[in-house]
Amino acid sequence: MNRLLICFFLLIFSVNAIAQKKFKNKAPIVSDTLKTKSSKSSKTIDKKPSIKKYLILDFKNDTTYVDTTLTIKKEYKYNYLRKDNFNSIQFANTGQTYNTLSLDASTNHIIPLFSAQARHFNYMEIEDINYYHVPTPLTELYFKTVFSQGQNLDAFFTVNTSKQFNFSIAYKGLRSLGNYQNALTSTGNFRFTTNYKTKNGKYGMRGHVTMQDLLNQENGGLTDVDVQRFKDGVEEIIDRSVFDPNFENAENILEGKRFHLEQAFSLISKVDSTSNTKLSLTNTVSFEDKFYEFNQTSADNDFFGTSFSNSIADRVTLEDFYTDFGILFKNNIVGDIKFKLSYNDVNYGYNSLVTLSNQTITNRIKANFFGFKGAYQKQLGDFLFNGEIGANLSEEIKGNFINAKVGYKLSDNLYLEGKVDINSRLPNYNHLLYQSDYTNYNWDNQSSFNNIKTQQIAFSLKSKKYGSASADISNIDNYTYFNLQSIDNNTKVIKPAQYTESIQYLRLKIQKEFRLGKFALDNTIMYQNVTSNDNVLNVPSLITRNTLYYSDEVFKKSLKFQTGITLNYFSKYNGNGYDPLLAEFYTQNQTEIGGFPRLDFFINAKVRQTRIYLKAEHFNSSFTGYDYFSAPNNPYRDFTVRFGLVWNFFL
């Protein structure tokens, strides 16, 4: 990946140089406003492209434009994932996993997910890839410091060679040593996208290629003895590198390559005074090849249990091919109708068989099957109706979903939405089948585990003036999870389990910002409640984030800045533990985490299209107690000062 990164930067700089030469007489400088300027001394008028012409198209074809403003929402997204992580808490080092504080039970996935889901927070799925259409070349550079010996950089470039054709190339790289022993992270996310449309608009395509590798050294967290020393704030271990973790000889890695193509051909395109009708044929082809490895130079039988060999080298692979053919019918009276017939070929597993207690554990889950998906959308006055349905026509990998959504515009400033989601799918592949050199980590549950079934009803109310509120209640049958079954001689026995009774799960969330002059108080609060006969789904009852900040413009409004303090807090609960071999979280009911405040002080500034960020993270760590953990035996981050920037170039 290092060679790929160097080549990528050389490509960006060379393309930028060419673009600058090409556009040097067109003055394509972009401002955040929609104003255009002209020189009174010149006979020609130099128009600057509006910022709204730099378009971003997401997976669902929803369109936004490049946003270079400085807002509190940008502050929340200025992190490794570049997403708002309100519902999660980071581990100590950048690039490590996140413990999830809230569960979204609604999903359209009806095929099992791959192993090592704790490694997938920064793995870019099909839904995470955007496409672009820009009037001039656009570059964005993201940079942020890390924890000792490394950096985090995300570089992106896109250009339209014509109005019909666009491509983009991007690479996000990270290396961070971390403050604890054997906690190095080294990751790379390369992506290339393109989209094209013929001049007559009859044919259009878009596609992407991603190559991703996510490597983490694993140390198993602190020992139980050191956990107590950590809480006591023993002076000699304020330097976190002196800790002896559970082990120092293991690492895991997730790698994946994906090739994805979508295309559509218009058969009928009719526009007259009474109707607007379009009929198109659609096609998608996608192939993804992934593997996950756990390597350990010598087995740790005290931590993971007995092993077949002294050197551990676990590897699991997945090959997933998908294609579909469909029709898309659009009519301003009838609405939009989509229907697809799909074909899947999946191959998950290992290259060996395991015999354990006179039982042979198979090594593969292989299936090829057809399926279908349908969707409907219609705008009727102030109402917007949406519906989707899909199913796998398979006996091996059964799954189906249906969802319906209705939105209503109450006023120009108030939008109400209600939806229903029903889903049935198999548990993830590593719940069904797993092999390891450690004897405790071998199982085959294909014949004993049933489909996970979820039903959710949700409502939301959105308003720029009054804030937003949402509520959802879910019923989950056959909830499947990794469970801490027992602790034998300090060895944790973790196995997949399926809860055969129903779970009811309620979430309420409110977001509101109050303003007084140049001061603002932004608040997000979530309440959660789980009802079941056993503690198999644990979440904190309260999550809150409150930010008090001040915004202003100085130097004749050429510099905008904001400064403030953010409080993050979640109530105590039996937080999920982390298993480094599986790279998964497991349910446990022995240790509570949470109940500690996290205070961050920040100063952010913007000059033209450059946003600069400076933050003192968790500055209260030394005076509010050292009982702060992201998961049992895994401490949260200590006080640190980090800075970085996001820089856009409009050539």
C-alpha positions as CSV (number, residue, x, y, z in Angstrom):
1,M,0.0,0.0,0.0
2,N,2.9,2.4,0.6
3,R,3.9,2.1,-3.1
4,L,0.3,2.6,-4.1
5,L,0.1,5.8,-1.9
6,I,3.2,7.2,-3.5
7,C,1.9,6.5,-7.0
8,F,-1.4,8.0,-6.1
9,F,0.1,11.3,-4.9
10,L,2.3,11.5,-8.0
11,L,-0.9,11.1,-10.1
12,I,-2.7,13.8,-8.2
13,F,0.1,16.3,-8.5
14,S,0.6,15.6,-12.2
15,V,-3.2,15.9,-12.9
16,N,-3.4,19.1,-10.9
17,A,-0.5,20.6,-12.8
18,I,-2.2,19.7,-16.1
19,A,-5.6,21.0,-14.8
20,Q,-4.0,24.3,-13.7
21,K,-2.6,24.9,-17.1
22,K,-5.8,24.0,-18.8
23,F,-8.0,26.2,-16.6
24,K,-5.5,29.0,-15.9
25,N,-7.4,31.5,-18.1
26,K,-10.9,30.5,-16.8
27,A,-10.4,31.6,-13.1
28,P,-12.4,28.7,-11.7
29,I,-12.1,29.8,-8.1
30,V,-15.1,28.8,-6.0
31,S,-16.5,30.6,-3.1
32,D,-19.1,29.4,-0.5
33,T,-21.6,31.9,-1.8
34,L,-23.5,31.9,-5.0
35,K,-22.1,35.3,-6.0
36,T,-20.1,35.9,-9.2
37,K,-17.5,38.6,-9.6
38,S,-16.4,40.5,-12.7
39,S,-13.5,42.8,-13.4
40,K,-14.7,46.3,-14.4
41,S,-11.5,46.9,-16.4
42,S,-12.1,43.8,-18.4
43,K,-14.5,43.5,-21.3
44,T,-15.2,39.8,-20.6
45,I,-16.9,38.6,-17.4
46,D,-15.2,35.8,-15.5
47,K,-17.9,33.6,-13.9
48,K,-17.0,31.3,-11.1
49,P,-18.8,28.0,-10.9
50,S,-21.3,27.8,-8.1
51,I,-20.4,25.5,-5.2
52,K,-23.7,23.8,-5.9
53,K,-22.4,22.5,-9.2
54,Y,-19.9,20.2,-7.5
55,L,-22.3,17.3,-7.1
56,I,-22.1,14.2,-5.0
57,L,-24.3,11.2,-5.7
58,D,-24.7,8.5,-3.1
59,F,-25.6,4.8,-3.4
60,K,-29.3,5.7,-3.6
61,N,-28.7,8.4,-6.3
62,D,-29.6,11.1,-3.8
63,T,-27.7,14.3,-4.8
64,T,-25.8,16.8,-2.6
65,Y,-23.0,19.2,-3.2
66,V,-19.6,19.8,-1.8
67,D,-19.9,21.6,1.5
68,T,-16.9,23.7,2.7
69,T,-18.7,25.5,5.6
70,L,-17.6,25.3,9.2
71,T,-20.4,23.9,11.4
72,I,-20.7,21.9,14.6
73,K,-21.8,18.9,12.5
74,K,-18.4,19.0,10.7
75,E,-16.7,19.0,14.1
76,Y,-18.6,15.7,15.0
77,K,-17.4,14.1,11.7
78,Y,-13.8,15.1,12.0
79,N,-12.5,11.7,13.0
80,Y,-10.9,8.6,11.5
81,L,-14.3,7.2,10.2
82,R,-15.3,10.7,9.0
83,K,-18.8,10.0,10.4
84,D,-20.7,11.1,13.5
85,N,-19.8,8.5,16.1
86,F,-22.5,9.5,18.7
87,N,-23.6,5.9,19.1
88,S,-20.1,4.4,19.7
89,I,-17.0,4.8,21.7
90,Q,-13.4,4.5,20.3
91,F,-10.7,2.3,21.7
92,A,-7.4,3.8,22.8
93,N,-5.6,4.0,19.4
94,T,-6.8,5.5,16.1
95,G,-7.7,2.7,13.7
96,Q,-8.8,0.3,16.5
97,T,-12.4,-0.8,16.8
98,Y,-15.4,0.9,18.3
99,N,-17.8,-0.4,20.9
100,T,-21.3,0.1,19.8
101,L,-23.6,1.8,22.4
102,S,-26.8,1.5,20.4
103,L,-28.2,-1.1,18.0
104,D,-30.2,-0.3,14.8
105,A,-32.3,-3.3,14.3
106,S,-33.6,-2.3,10.8
107,T,-31.8,-3.6,7.8
108,N,-32.3,-4.7,4.2
109,H,-29.5,-7.2,4.4
110,I,-30.8,-10.7,3.7
111,I,-27.4,-12.5,3.2
112,P,-25.1,-13.2,6.2
113,L,-22.3,-10.8,6.8
114,F,-18.6,-11.7,6.8
115,S,-16.5,-12.5,9.9
116,A,-14.6,-9.9,12.0
117,Q,-17.4,-7.3,12.1
118,A,-15.4,-5.3,14.7
119,R,-12.9,-4.7,11.9
120,H,-15.6,-3.4,9.5
121,F,-16.1,0.1,10.9
122,N,-13.6,1.5,8.4
123,Y,-14.3,-1.1,5.7
124,M,-16.1,0.8,2.9
125,E,-19.1,-1.1,1.6
126,I,-21.0,-0.5,-1.6
127,E,-23.3,1.9,0.3
128,D,-20.3,4.0,1.4
129,I,-19.0,4.8,-2.1
130,N,-20.0,8.2,-3.7
131,Y,-19.9,9.3,-7.3
132,Y,-19.3,12.8,-8.6
133,H,-20.0,15.4,-11.3
134,V,-17.9,18.6,-11.1
135,P,-17.4,21.6,-13.4
136,T,-13.7,21.8,-12.6
137,P,-11.2,19.4,-11.0
138,L,-11.7,19.0,-7.3
139,T,-9.2,17.9,-4.7
140,E,-9.7,17.3,-1.0
141,L,-7.0,16.5,1.6
142,Y,-7.8,15.4,5.1
143,F,-5.1,15.2,7.7
144,K,-5.1,14.5,11.5
145,T,-2.4,13.6,13.9
146,V,-2.5,10.2,15.7
147,F,-1.1,8.6,18.9
148,S,2.7,8.4,18.5
149,Q,4.7,7.7,15.3
150,G,2.2,8.0,12.5
151,Q,-0.4,10.0,10.6
152,N,-3.9,9.8,9.2
153,L,-4.4,11.1,5.7
154,D,-7.3,10.9,3.2
155,A,-6.6,12.3,-0.2
156,F,-9.2,12.6,-2.9
157,F,-9.3,13.9,-6.5
158,T,-12.1,14.0,-9.1
159,V,-12.5,15.5,-12.5
160,N,-15.0,15.6,-15.4
161,T,-13.1,15.1,-18.6
162,S,-16.4,16.0,-20.3
163,K,-20.0,16.7,-19.2
164,Q,-20.6,13.0,-19.8
165,F,-17.6,11.3,-18.1
166,N,-16.3,11.7,-14.5
167,F,-13.7,9.7,-12.5
168,S,-12.4,10.0,-9.0
169,I,-9.4,8.4,-7.2
170,A,-8.9,8.4,-3.4
171,Y,-6.7,6.8,-0.8
172,K,-7.1,6.9,3.0
173,G,-4.0,5.7,4.9
174,L,-3.3,5.4,8.6
175,R,-0.4,4.3,10.8
176,S,-0.4,4.8,14.5
177,L,1.8,3.2,17.1
178,G,-0.5,3.9,20.0
179,N,0.3,4.5,23.7
180,Y,0.1,0.8,24.8
181,Q,2.3,-2.2,23.9
182,N,1.4,-4.1,20.7
183,A,-1.4,-1.8,19.6
184,L,0.0,-0.7,16.2
185,T,-2.6,0.1,13.5
186,S,-1.9,0.3,9.8
187,T,-4.7,0.6,7.3
188,G,-5.3,1.6,3.7
189,N,-8.5,2.2,1.7
190,F,-8.0,2.7,-2.0
191,R,-11.1,3.5,-4.1
192,F,-11.6,4.5,-7.8
193,T,-15.0,5.5,-9.1
194,T,-16.3,6.5,-12.5
195,N,-19.7,7.4,-14.1
196,Y,-20.7,8.1,-17.7
197,K,-23.8,9.1,-19.6
198,T,-24.2,9.4,-23.4
199,K,-25.1,12.7,-24.8
200,N,-28.6,11.6,-25.7
201,G,-29.1,10.3,-22.1
202,K,-30.1,6.8,-23.2
203,Y,-27.3,4.9,-21.6
204,G,-25.7,5.5,-18.2
205,M,-23.2,3.7,-16.0
206,R,-21.3,4.0,-12.8
207,G,-18.8,1.8,-11.1
208,H,-16.0,1.5,-8.6
209,V,-13.0,-0.5,-7.5
210,T,-11.9,-0.7,-3.9
211,M,-8.8,-2.3,-2.4
212,Q,-8.7,-2.3,1.4
213,D,-6.3,-3.7,4.0
214,L,-6.9,-3.1,7.8
215,L,-4.1,-4.5,10.1
216,N,-4.2,-4.3,13.9
217,Q,-1.8,-5.6,16.4
218,E,-3.7,-7.2,19.3
219,N,-2.7,-7.3,23.0
220,G,-5.8,-8.7,24.6
221,G,-6.2,-5.6,26.8
222,L,-4.9,-5.1,30.3
223,T,-4.6,-7.9,32.8
224,D,-7.1,-7.9,35.7
225,V,-4.3,-6.8,38.1
226,D,-3.3,-3.9,35.8
227,V,-7.0,-2.8,35.5
228,Q,-7.0,-2.1,39.2
229,R,-3.7,-0.3,39.0
230,F,-5.1,1.8,36.1
231,K,-8.2,2.7,38.1
232,D,-6.1,3.7,41.1
233,G,-4.0,6.0,39.0
234,V,-0.7,4.5,40.1
235,E,1.9,7.1,39.2
236,E,4.5,4.8,37.6
237,I,2.0,3.6,35.0
238,I,0.8,7.0,33.8
239,D,3.2,6.2,31.0
240,R,0.9,3.6,29.3
241,S,3.8,1.9,27.5
242,V,5.0,0.3,30.7
243,F,1.9,-1.8,31.0
244,D,2.4,-5.5,30.3
245,P,-0.8,-6.5,28.3
246,N,-2.2,-10.0,28.2
247,F,0.0,-10.9,25.2
248,E,2.3,-9.1,22.7
249,N,2.7,-11.5,19.8
250,A,-0.6,-11.3,17.9
251,E,-2.2,-9.4,15.0
252,N,-5.2,-9.6,12.8
253,I,-5.8,-8.3,9.3
254,L,-8.9,-7.8,7.1
255,E,-8.4,-7.4,3.4
256,G,-10.8,-7.1,0.5
257,K,-11.1,-6.2,-3.2
258,R,-14.4,-5.3,-4.9
259,F,-15.3,-4.6,-8.5
260,H,-18.8,-3.0,-8.9
261,L,-20.7,-1.9,-12.0
262,E,-24.2,-0.5,-12.4
263,Q,-25.7,0.4,-15.8
264,A,-29.0,1.4,-17.3
265,F,-30.4,1.8,-20.8
266,S,-33.5,3.9,-21.6
267,L,-36.1,2.2,-23.8
268,I,-38.8,4.9,-23.6
269,S,-38.4,8.5,-22.7
270,K,-41.6,10.5,-23.3
271,V,-42.3,14.0,-22.1
272,D,-45.5,15.9,-23.0
273,S,-47.8,18.4,-21.4
274,T,-49.7,15.8,-19.4
275,S,-47.3,13.1,-18.5
276,N,-43.6,12.2,-18.1
277,T,-42.8,8.6,-18.7
278,K,-39.5,6.7,-18.7
279,L,-38.8,3.0,-19.1
280,S,-35.3,1.6,-18.6
281,L,-33.4,-1.7,-18.4
282,T,-31.0,-1.9,-15.5
283,N,-28.1,-4.2,-14.7
284,T,-25.6,-4.6,-11.8
285,V,-22.5,-6.8,-11.6
286,S,-20.5,-7.0,-8.4
287,F,-17.7,-9.2,-7.2
288,E,-15.9,-9.1,-3.8
289,D,-13.1,-11.2,-2.5
290,K,-12.3,-10.9,1.2
291,F,-10.2,-12.6,3.8
292,Y,-9.6,-12.3,7.6
293,E,-6.5,-13.6,9.4
294,F,-5.4,-14.0,13.0
295,N,-1.8,-14.7,13.5
296,Q,0.1,-15.4,16.8
297,T,3.8,-16.4,16.9
298,S,3.2,-18.7,19.9
299,A,-0.1,-19.9,21.4
300,D,-1.5,-18.3,24.6
301,N,-3.3,-21.2,26.2
302,D,-4.1,-19.2,29.3
303,F,-6.0,-16.6,27.4
304,F,-7.7,-18.5,24.5
305,G,-7.5,-22.1,25.8
306,T,-5.8,-25.2,24.4
307,S,-4.5,-25.2,20.8
308,F,-3.7,-27.8,18.1
309,S,-0.3,-26.2,17.4
310,N,2.0,-23.7,19.1
311,S,1.9,-21.2,16.2
312,I,-1.5,-19.8,15.3
313,A,-2.4,-18.9,11.7
314,D,-6.2,-18.7,11.3
315,R,-7.5,-17.6,7.9
316,V,-11.1,-17.5,6.5
317,T,-12.1,-16.3,3.0
318,L,-15.3,-15.1,1.3
319,E,-16.0,-14.9,-2.5
320,D,-19.2,-13.1,-3.2
321,F,-20.5,-12.7,-6.8
322,Y,-23.8,-10.8,-7.4
323,T,-25.6,-9.7,-10.6
324,D,-29.1,-8.6,-11.4
325,F,-31.3,-7.5,-14.3
326,G,-34.3,-5.3,-13.8
327,I,-36.7,-2.7,-15.2
328,L,-37.3,0.9,-14.0
329,F,-40.5,2.6,-14.8
330,K,-41.0,6.3,-14.0
331,N,-44.3,8.2,-14.5
332,N,-45.4,11.4,-12.8
333,I,-48.9,10.0,-12.3
334,V,-48.2,6.3,-11.4
335,G,-44.9,6.9,-9.6
336,D,-41.5,5.1,-9.8
337,I,-41.5,1.3,-10.0
338,K,-38.4,-0.9,-9.8
339,F,-38.1,-4.6,-10.1
340,K,-35.0,-6.8,-10.3
341,L,-34.2,-10.5,-10.6
342,S,-30.8,-11.3,-9.0
343,Y,-28.3,-14.1,-8.8
344,N,-25.8,-14.7,-6.0
345,D,-22.9,-17.1,-5.7
346,V,-21.1,-17.2,-2.3
347,N,-18.2,-19.3,-1.1
348,Y,-17.2,-18.8,2.5
349,G,-14.8,-21.0,4.5
350,Y,-11.5,-22.7,5.1
351,N,-9.1,-24.9,3.4
352,S,-9.1,-27.7,5.9
353,L,-11.4,-30.0,7.9
354,V,-11.3,-30.1,11.7
355,T,-12.1,-33.2,13.8
356,L,-12.9,-32.4,17.4
357,S,-14.3,-34.9,20.0
358,N,-14.9,-37.4,17.2
359,Q,-16.9,-34.8,15.3
360,T,-15.8,-33.5,11.9
361,I,-16.5,-29.8,11.4
362,T,-17.1,-28.9,7.7
363,N,-15.0,-26.2,6.1
364,R,-17.4,-24.5,3.6
365,I,-20.6,-22.6,3.2
366,K,-21.3,-22.6,-0.6
367,A,-24.5,-21.6,-2.3
368,N,-25.8,-20.1,-5.5
369,F,-29.3,-18.9,-5.7
370,F,-31.7,-16.5,-7.3
371,G,-33.7,-13.7,-5.7
372,F,-35.8,-10.6,-6.4
373,K,-36.2,-7.0,-5.2
374,G,-38.9,-4.5,-5.9
375,A,-39.4,-0.8,-4.9
376,Y,-42.0,1.8,-5.3
377,Q,-41.9,5.6,-4.7
378,K,-44.6,8.3,-5.3
379,Q,-44.9,11.9,-4.4
380,L,-48.5,12.9,-3.8
381,G,-48.9,16.5,-2.7
382,D,-47.1,16.9,0.6
383,F,-46.9,13.1,1.0
384,L,-44.0,10.9,-0.1
385,F,-44.6,7.1,-0.2
386,N,-41.7,4.6,-0.3
387,G,-41.7,0.8,-0.2
388,E,-39.2,-2.0,-0.8
389,I,-39.5,-5.8,-0.8
390,G,-36.9,-8.5,-1.5
391,A,-36.3,-12.3,-1.0
392,N,-33.7,-15.0,-1.6
393,L,-35.1,-17.9,-3.5
394,S,-32.9,-20.4,-1.7
395,E,-33.2,-23.2,0.7
396,E,-29.6,-22.8,2.0
397,I,-29.6,-19.0,2.5
398,K,-33.1,-18.0,3.3
399,G,-33.9,-14.4,3.7
400,N,-36.6,-11.7,3.0
401,F,-37.4,-8.2,3.9
402,I,-40.2,-5.6,3.4
403,N,-40.3,-2.0,4.5
404,A,-42.7,0.9,4.0
405,K,-42.2,4.5,4.6
406,V,-44.5,7.6,4.5
407,G,-43.3,11.1,4.8
408,Y,-45.4,14.2,5.2
409,K,-44.4,17.9,5.0
410,L,-46.3,19.6,7.7
411,S,-44.8,23.0,6.9
412,D,-41.8,24.5,5.3
413,N,-39.9,23.9,8.5
414,L,-41.4,20.6,9.8
415,Y,-41.3,17.1,8.3
416,L,-42.9,14.0,9.8
417,E,-41.9,10.4,8.8
418,G,-43.1,7.0,9.8
419,K,-41.8,3.6,8.7
420,V,-42.1,-0.1,9.2
421,D,-39.3,-2.6,8.6
422,I,-39.6,-6.4,8.6
423,N,-36.6,-8.6,8.1
424,S,-35.6,-12.3,8.2
425,R,-32.0,-13.5,7.6
426,L,-29.4,-16.0,8.6
427,P,-26.9,-15.1,11.3
428,N,-23.4,-14.0,10.1
429,Y,-21.1,-16.6,8.6
430,N,-18.8,-16.8,11.7
431,H,-21.9,-17.5,13.9
432,L,-22.7,-20.5,11.6
433,L,-19.2,-21.9,10.9
434,Y,-15.8,-21.1,12.4
435,Q,-12.4,-22.9,12.5
436,S,-9.3,-22.0,14.5
437,D,-6.1,-23.5,15.8
438,Y,-7.5,-22.9,19.2
439,T,-9.9,-25.8,20.1
440,N,-12.5,-23.5,21.8
441,Y,-13.0,-21.7,18.5
442,N,-14.4,-24.4,16.3
443,W,-18.2,-24.8,15.7
444,D,-20.8,-25.6,13.0
445,N,-24.2,-24.3,13.8
446,Q,-25.7,-24.4,10.3
447,S,-28.3,-27.0,11.2
448,S,-29.2,-25.6,14.7
449,F,-29.4,-21.8,14.1
450,N,-32.6,-20.3,12.7
451,N,-33.2,-17.0,10.9
452,I,-33.0,-13.8,12.9
453,K,-36.4,-12.1,12.6
454,T,-36.8,-8.4,13.3
455,Q,-39.8,-6.1,13.2
456,Q,-39.4,-2.3,13.7
457,I,-41.8,0.6,13.8
458,A,-40.1,4.1,13.7
459,F,-41.2,7.7,13.7
460,S,-39.2,10.9,13.2
461,L,-39.9,14.6,13.3
462,K,-37.3,16.9,11.7
463,S,-37.1,20.7,11.9
464,K,-34.3,23.2,11.4
465,K,-36.0,25.5,13.8
466,Y,-37.3,23.2,16.5
467,G,-34.7,20.4,16.3
468,S,-35.5,16.7,15.6
469,A,-36.9,13.8,17.5
470,S,-37.1,10.1,16.7
471,A,-38.5,7.0,18.2
472,D,-38.3,3.3,17.2
473,I,-39.4,0.1,18.9
474,S,-38.1,-3.3,17.7
475,N,-39.0,-6.9,18.3
476,I,-36.2,-9.4,17.7
477,D,-36.7,-13.1,17.5
478,N,-33.7,-15.6,17.4
479,Y,-31.3,-12.8,18.4
480,T,-27.8,-14.3,17.7
481,Y,-24.7,-13.1,19.5
482,F,-21.3,-14.1,20.8
483,N,-21.6,-15.0,24.5
484,L,-19.2,-15.3,27.4
485,Q,-20.2,-18.8,28.5
486,S,-17.7,-19.3,31.3
487,I,-14.3,-18.3,32.7
488,D,-12.1,-21.4,33.4
489,N,-8.7,-20.7,35.0
490,N,-8.8,-17.1,33.6
491,T,-9.6,-18.5,30.1
492,K,-12.8,-17.0,28.7
493,V,-14.9,-19.4,26.7
494,I,-16.8,-17.5,24.0
495,K,-19.3,-19.2,21.8
496,P,-22.1,-18.1,19.4
497,A,-25.5,-18.4,20.9
498,Q,-29.1,-17.9,19.7
499,Y,-31.7,-16.5,22.1
500,T,-35.0,-18.3,21.2
501,E,-37.3,-15.9,23.1
502,S,-38.4,-12.4,22.0
503,I,-36.6,-9.2,22.8
504,Q,-38.3,-5.8,22.8
505,Y,-36.0,-2.8,22.3
506,L,-37.0,0.9,22.5
507,R,-35.0,4.0,21.5
508,L,-35.9,7.6,21.9
509,K,-33.6,10.4,20.5
510,I,-33.8,14.1,20.6
511,Q,-31.5,16.7,19.0
512,K,-31.9,20.5,19.5
513,E,-29.5,23.5,19.3
514,F,-30.2,26.6,21.3
515,R,-28.6,29.9,20.1
516,L,-28.0,33.2,21.8
517,G,-26.1,35.7,19.7
518,K,-22.8,34.1,18.8
519,F,-23.1,31.4,21.5
520,A,-24.8,28.0,20.9
521,L,-25.6,24.9,22.9
522,D,-26.1,21.8,20.8
523,N,-27.7,18.8,22.5
524,T,-28.2,15.2,21.5
525,I,-29.8,12.8,24.0
526,M,-30.8,9.1,23.5
527,Y,-32.8,6.9,25.9
528,Q,-32.8,3.1,25.5
529,N,-34.6,0.3,27.1
530,V,-34.4,-3.5,26.5
531,T,-37.1,-5.9,27.7
532,S,-36.2,-9.6,27.8
533,N,-36.0,-12.5,30.4
534,D,-32.2,-12.6,30.1
535,N,-29.4,-10.0,29.6
536,V,-28.4,-11.0,26.1
537,L,-28.6,-7.5,24.6
538,N,-26.9,-4.8,26.8
539,V,-27.0,-1.1,26.0
540,P,-26.7,2.0,28.2
541,S,-30.0,3.5,29.2
542,L,-28.7,7.0,28.5
543,I,-26.3,8.5,25.9
544,T,-25.8,12.2,25.7
545,R,-23.6,14.7,23.9
546,N,-23.7,18.5,24.7
547,T,-21.6,21.1,23.1
548,L,-21.3,24.7,24.2
549,Y,-19.5,26.8,21.6
550,Y,-18.9,30.3,20.3
551,S,-18.7,31.3,16.6
552,D,-17.4,34.5,15.0
553,E,-15.8,36.0,12.0
554,V,-12.6,38.2,12.2
555,F,-10.1,39.9,9.9
556,K,-12.9,41.4,7.7
557,K,-14.7,38.1,7.8
558,S,-11.9,36.3,6.0
559,L,-11.4,34.0,8.9
560,K,-14.3,32.1,10.6
561,F,-13.8,30.2,13.8
562,Q,-15.6,28.3,16.5
563,T,-14.4,27.3,19.9
564,G,-16.1,25.4,22.7
565,I,-16.4,22.3,24.9
566,T,-18.1,19.0,24.2
567,L,-19.4,16.7,26.9
568,N,-19.9,13.0,26.0
569,Y,-21.5,10.6,28.5
570,F,-23.2,7.2,28.7
571,S,-24.6,5.6,31.8
572,K,-23.1,2.5,33.4
573,Y,-24.0,-0.9,31.9
574,N,-22.5,-4.3,31.2
575,G,-20.6,-3.3,28.1
576,N,-19.7,-5.8,25.5
577,G,-16.3,-7.4,25.7
578,Y,-13.9,-7.6,22.8
579,D,-12.4,-10.8,21.5
580,P,-9.2,-10.1,19.4
581,L,-9.2,-13.6,17.8
582,L,-12.7,-13.3,16.4
583,A,-12.5,-9.5,16.0
584,E,-16.0,-9.5,17.4
585,F,-17.7,-8.2,20.5
586,Y,-19.4,-10.5,22.9
587,T,-22.1,-10.2,25.6
588,Q,-20.9,-10.3,29.2
589,N,-22.6,-9.6,32.5
590,Q,-19.7,-9.5,35.0
591,T,-18.1,-6.0,34.4
592,E,-19.7,-2.6,34.1
593,I,-18.3,0.3,32.1
594,G,-19.5,3.8,31.5
595,G,-20.6,6.5,33.9
596,F,-17.6,8.7,33.2
597,P,-17.7,12.1,31.5
598,R,-15.5,12.9,28.5
599,L,-14.7,16.6,28.0
600,D,-13.1,17.8,24.8
601,F,-12.0,21.4,24.2
602,F,-11.8,22.5,20.5
603,I,-10.8,25.5,18.4
604,N,-11.8,25.2,14.7
605,A,-11.1,27.8,12.0
606,K,-11.8,28.3,8.3
607,V,-9.8,30.3,5.8
608,R,-11.3,30.2,2.3
609,Q,-11.8,26.5,1.6
610,T,-9.5,25.2,4.4
611,R,-10.9,24.1,7.7
612,I,-8.3,23.8,10.6
613,Y,-9.1,21.7,13.7
614,L,-7.4,21.7,17.1
615,K,-8.7,19.6,20.0
616,A,-7.7,18.8,23.5
617,E,-9.3,15.4,23.9
618,H,-10.6,14.1,27.2
619,F,-8.8,16.9,29.1
620,N,-10.6,15.9,32.3
621,S,-9.0,12.5,32.5
622,S,-6.6,13.3,35.3
623,F,-9.1,15.0,37.7
624,T,-12.4,13.0,37.2
625,G,-10.9,9.6,37.9
626,Y,-9.3,6.8,35.9
627,D,-12.3,4.5,35.6
628,Y,-12.8,5.0,31.9
629,F,-13.0,2.0,29.6
630,S,-14.2,1.4,26.1
631,A,-14.7,-2.3,26.9
632,P,-13.8,-4.5,29.8
633,N,-10.0,-4.5,30.2
634,N,-9.6,-2.0,27.3
635,P,-9.1,1.6,28.6
636,Y,-10.5,4.7,26.7
637,R,-8.1,7.4,25.6
638,D,-6.1,9.6,27.9
639,F,-5.8,13.3,27.6
640,T,-4.1,14.3,24.3
641,V,-3.9,17.3,22.0
642,R,-4.5,16.6,18.3
643,F,-4.8,18.8,15.2
644,G,-5.4,18.6,11.5
645,L,-7.2,20.1,8.5
646,V,-9.5,19.5,5.6
647,W,-8.4,21.4,2.5
648,N,-10.3,21.7,-0.8
649,F,-8.8,22.8,-4.1
650,F,-11.1,24.0,-6.8
651,L,-8.8,24.2,-9.9
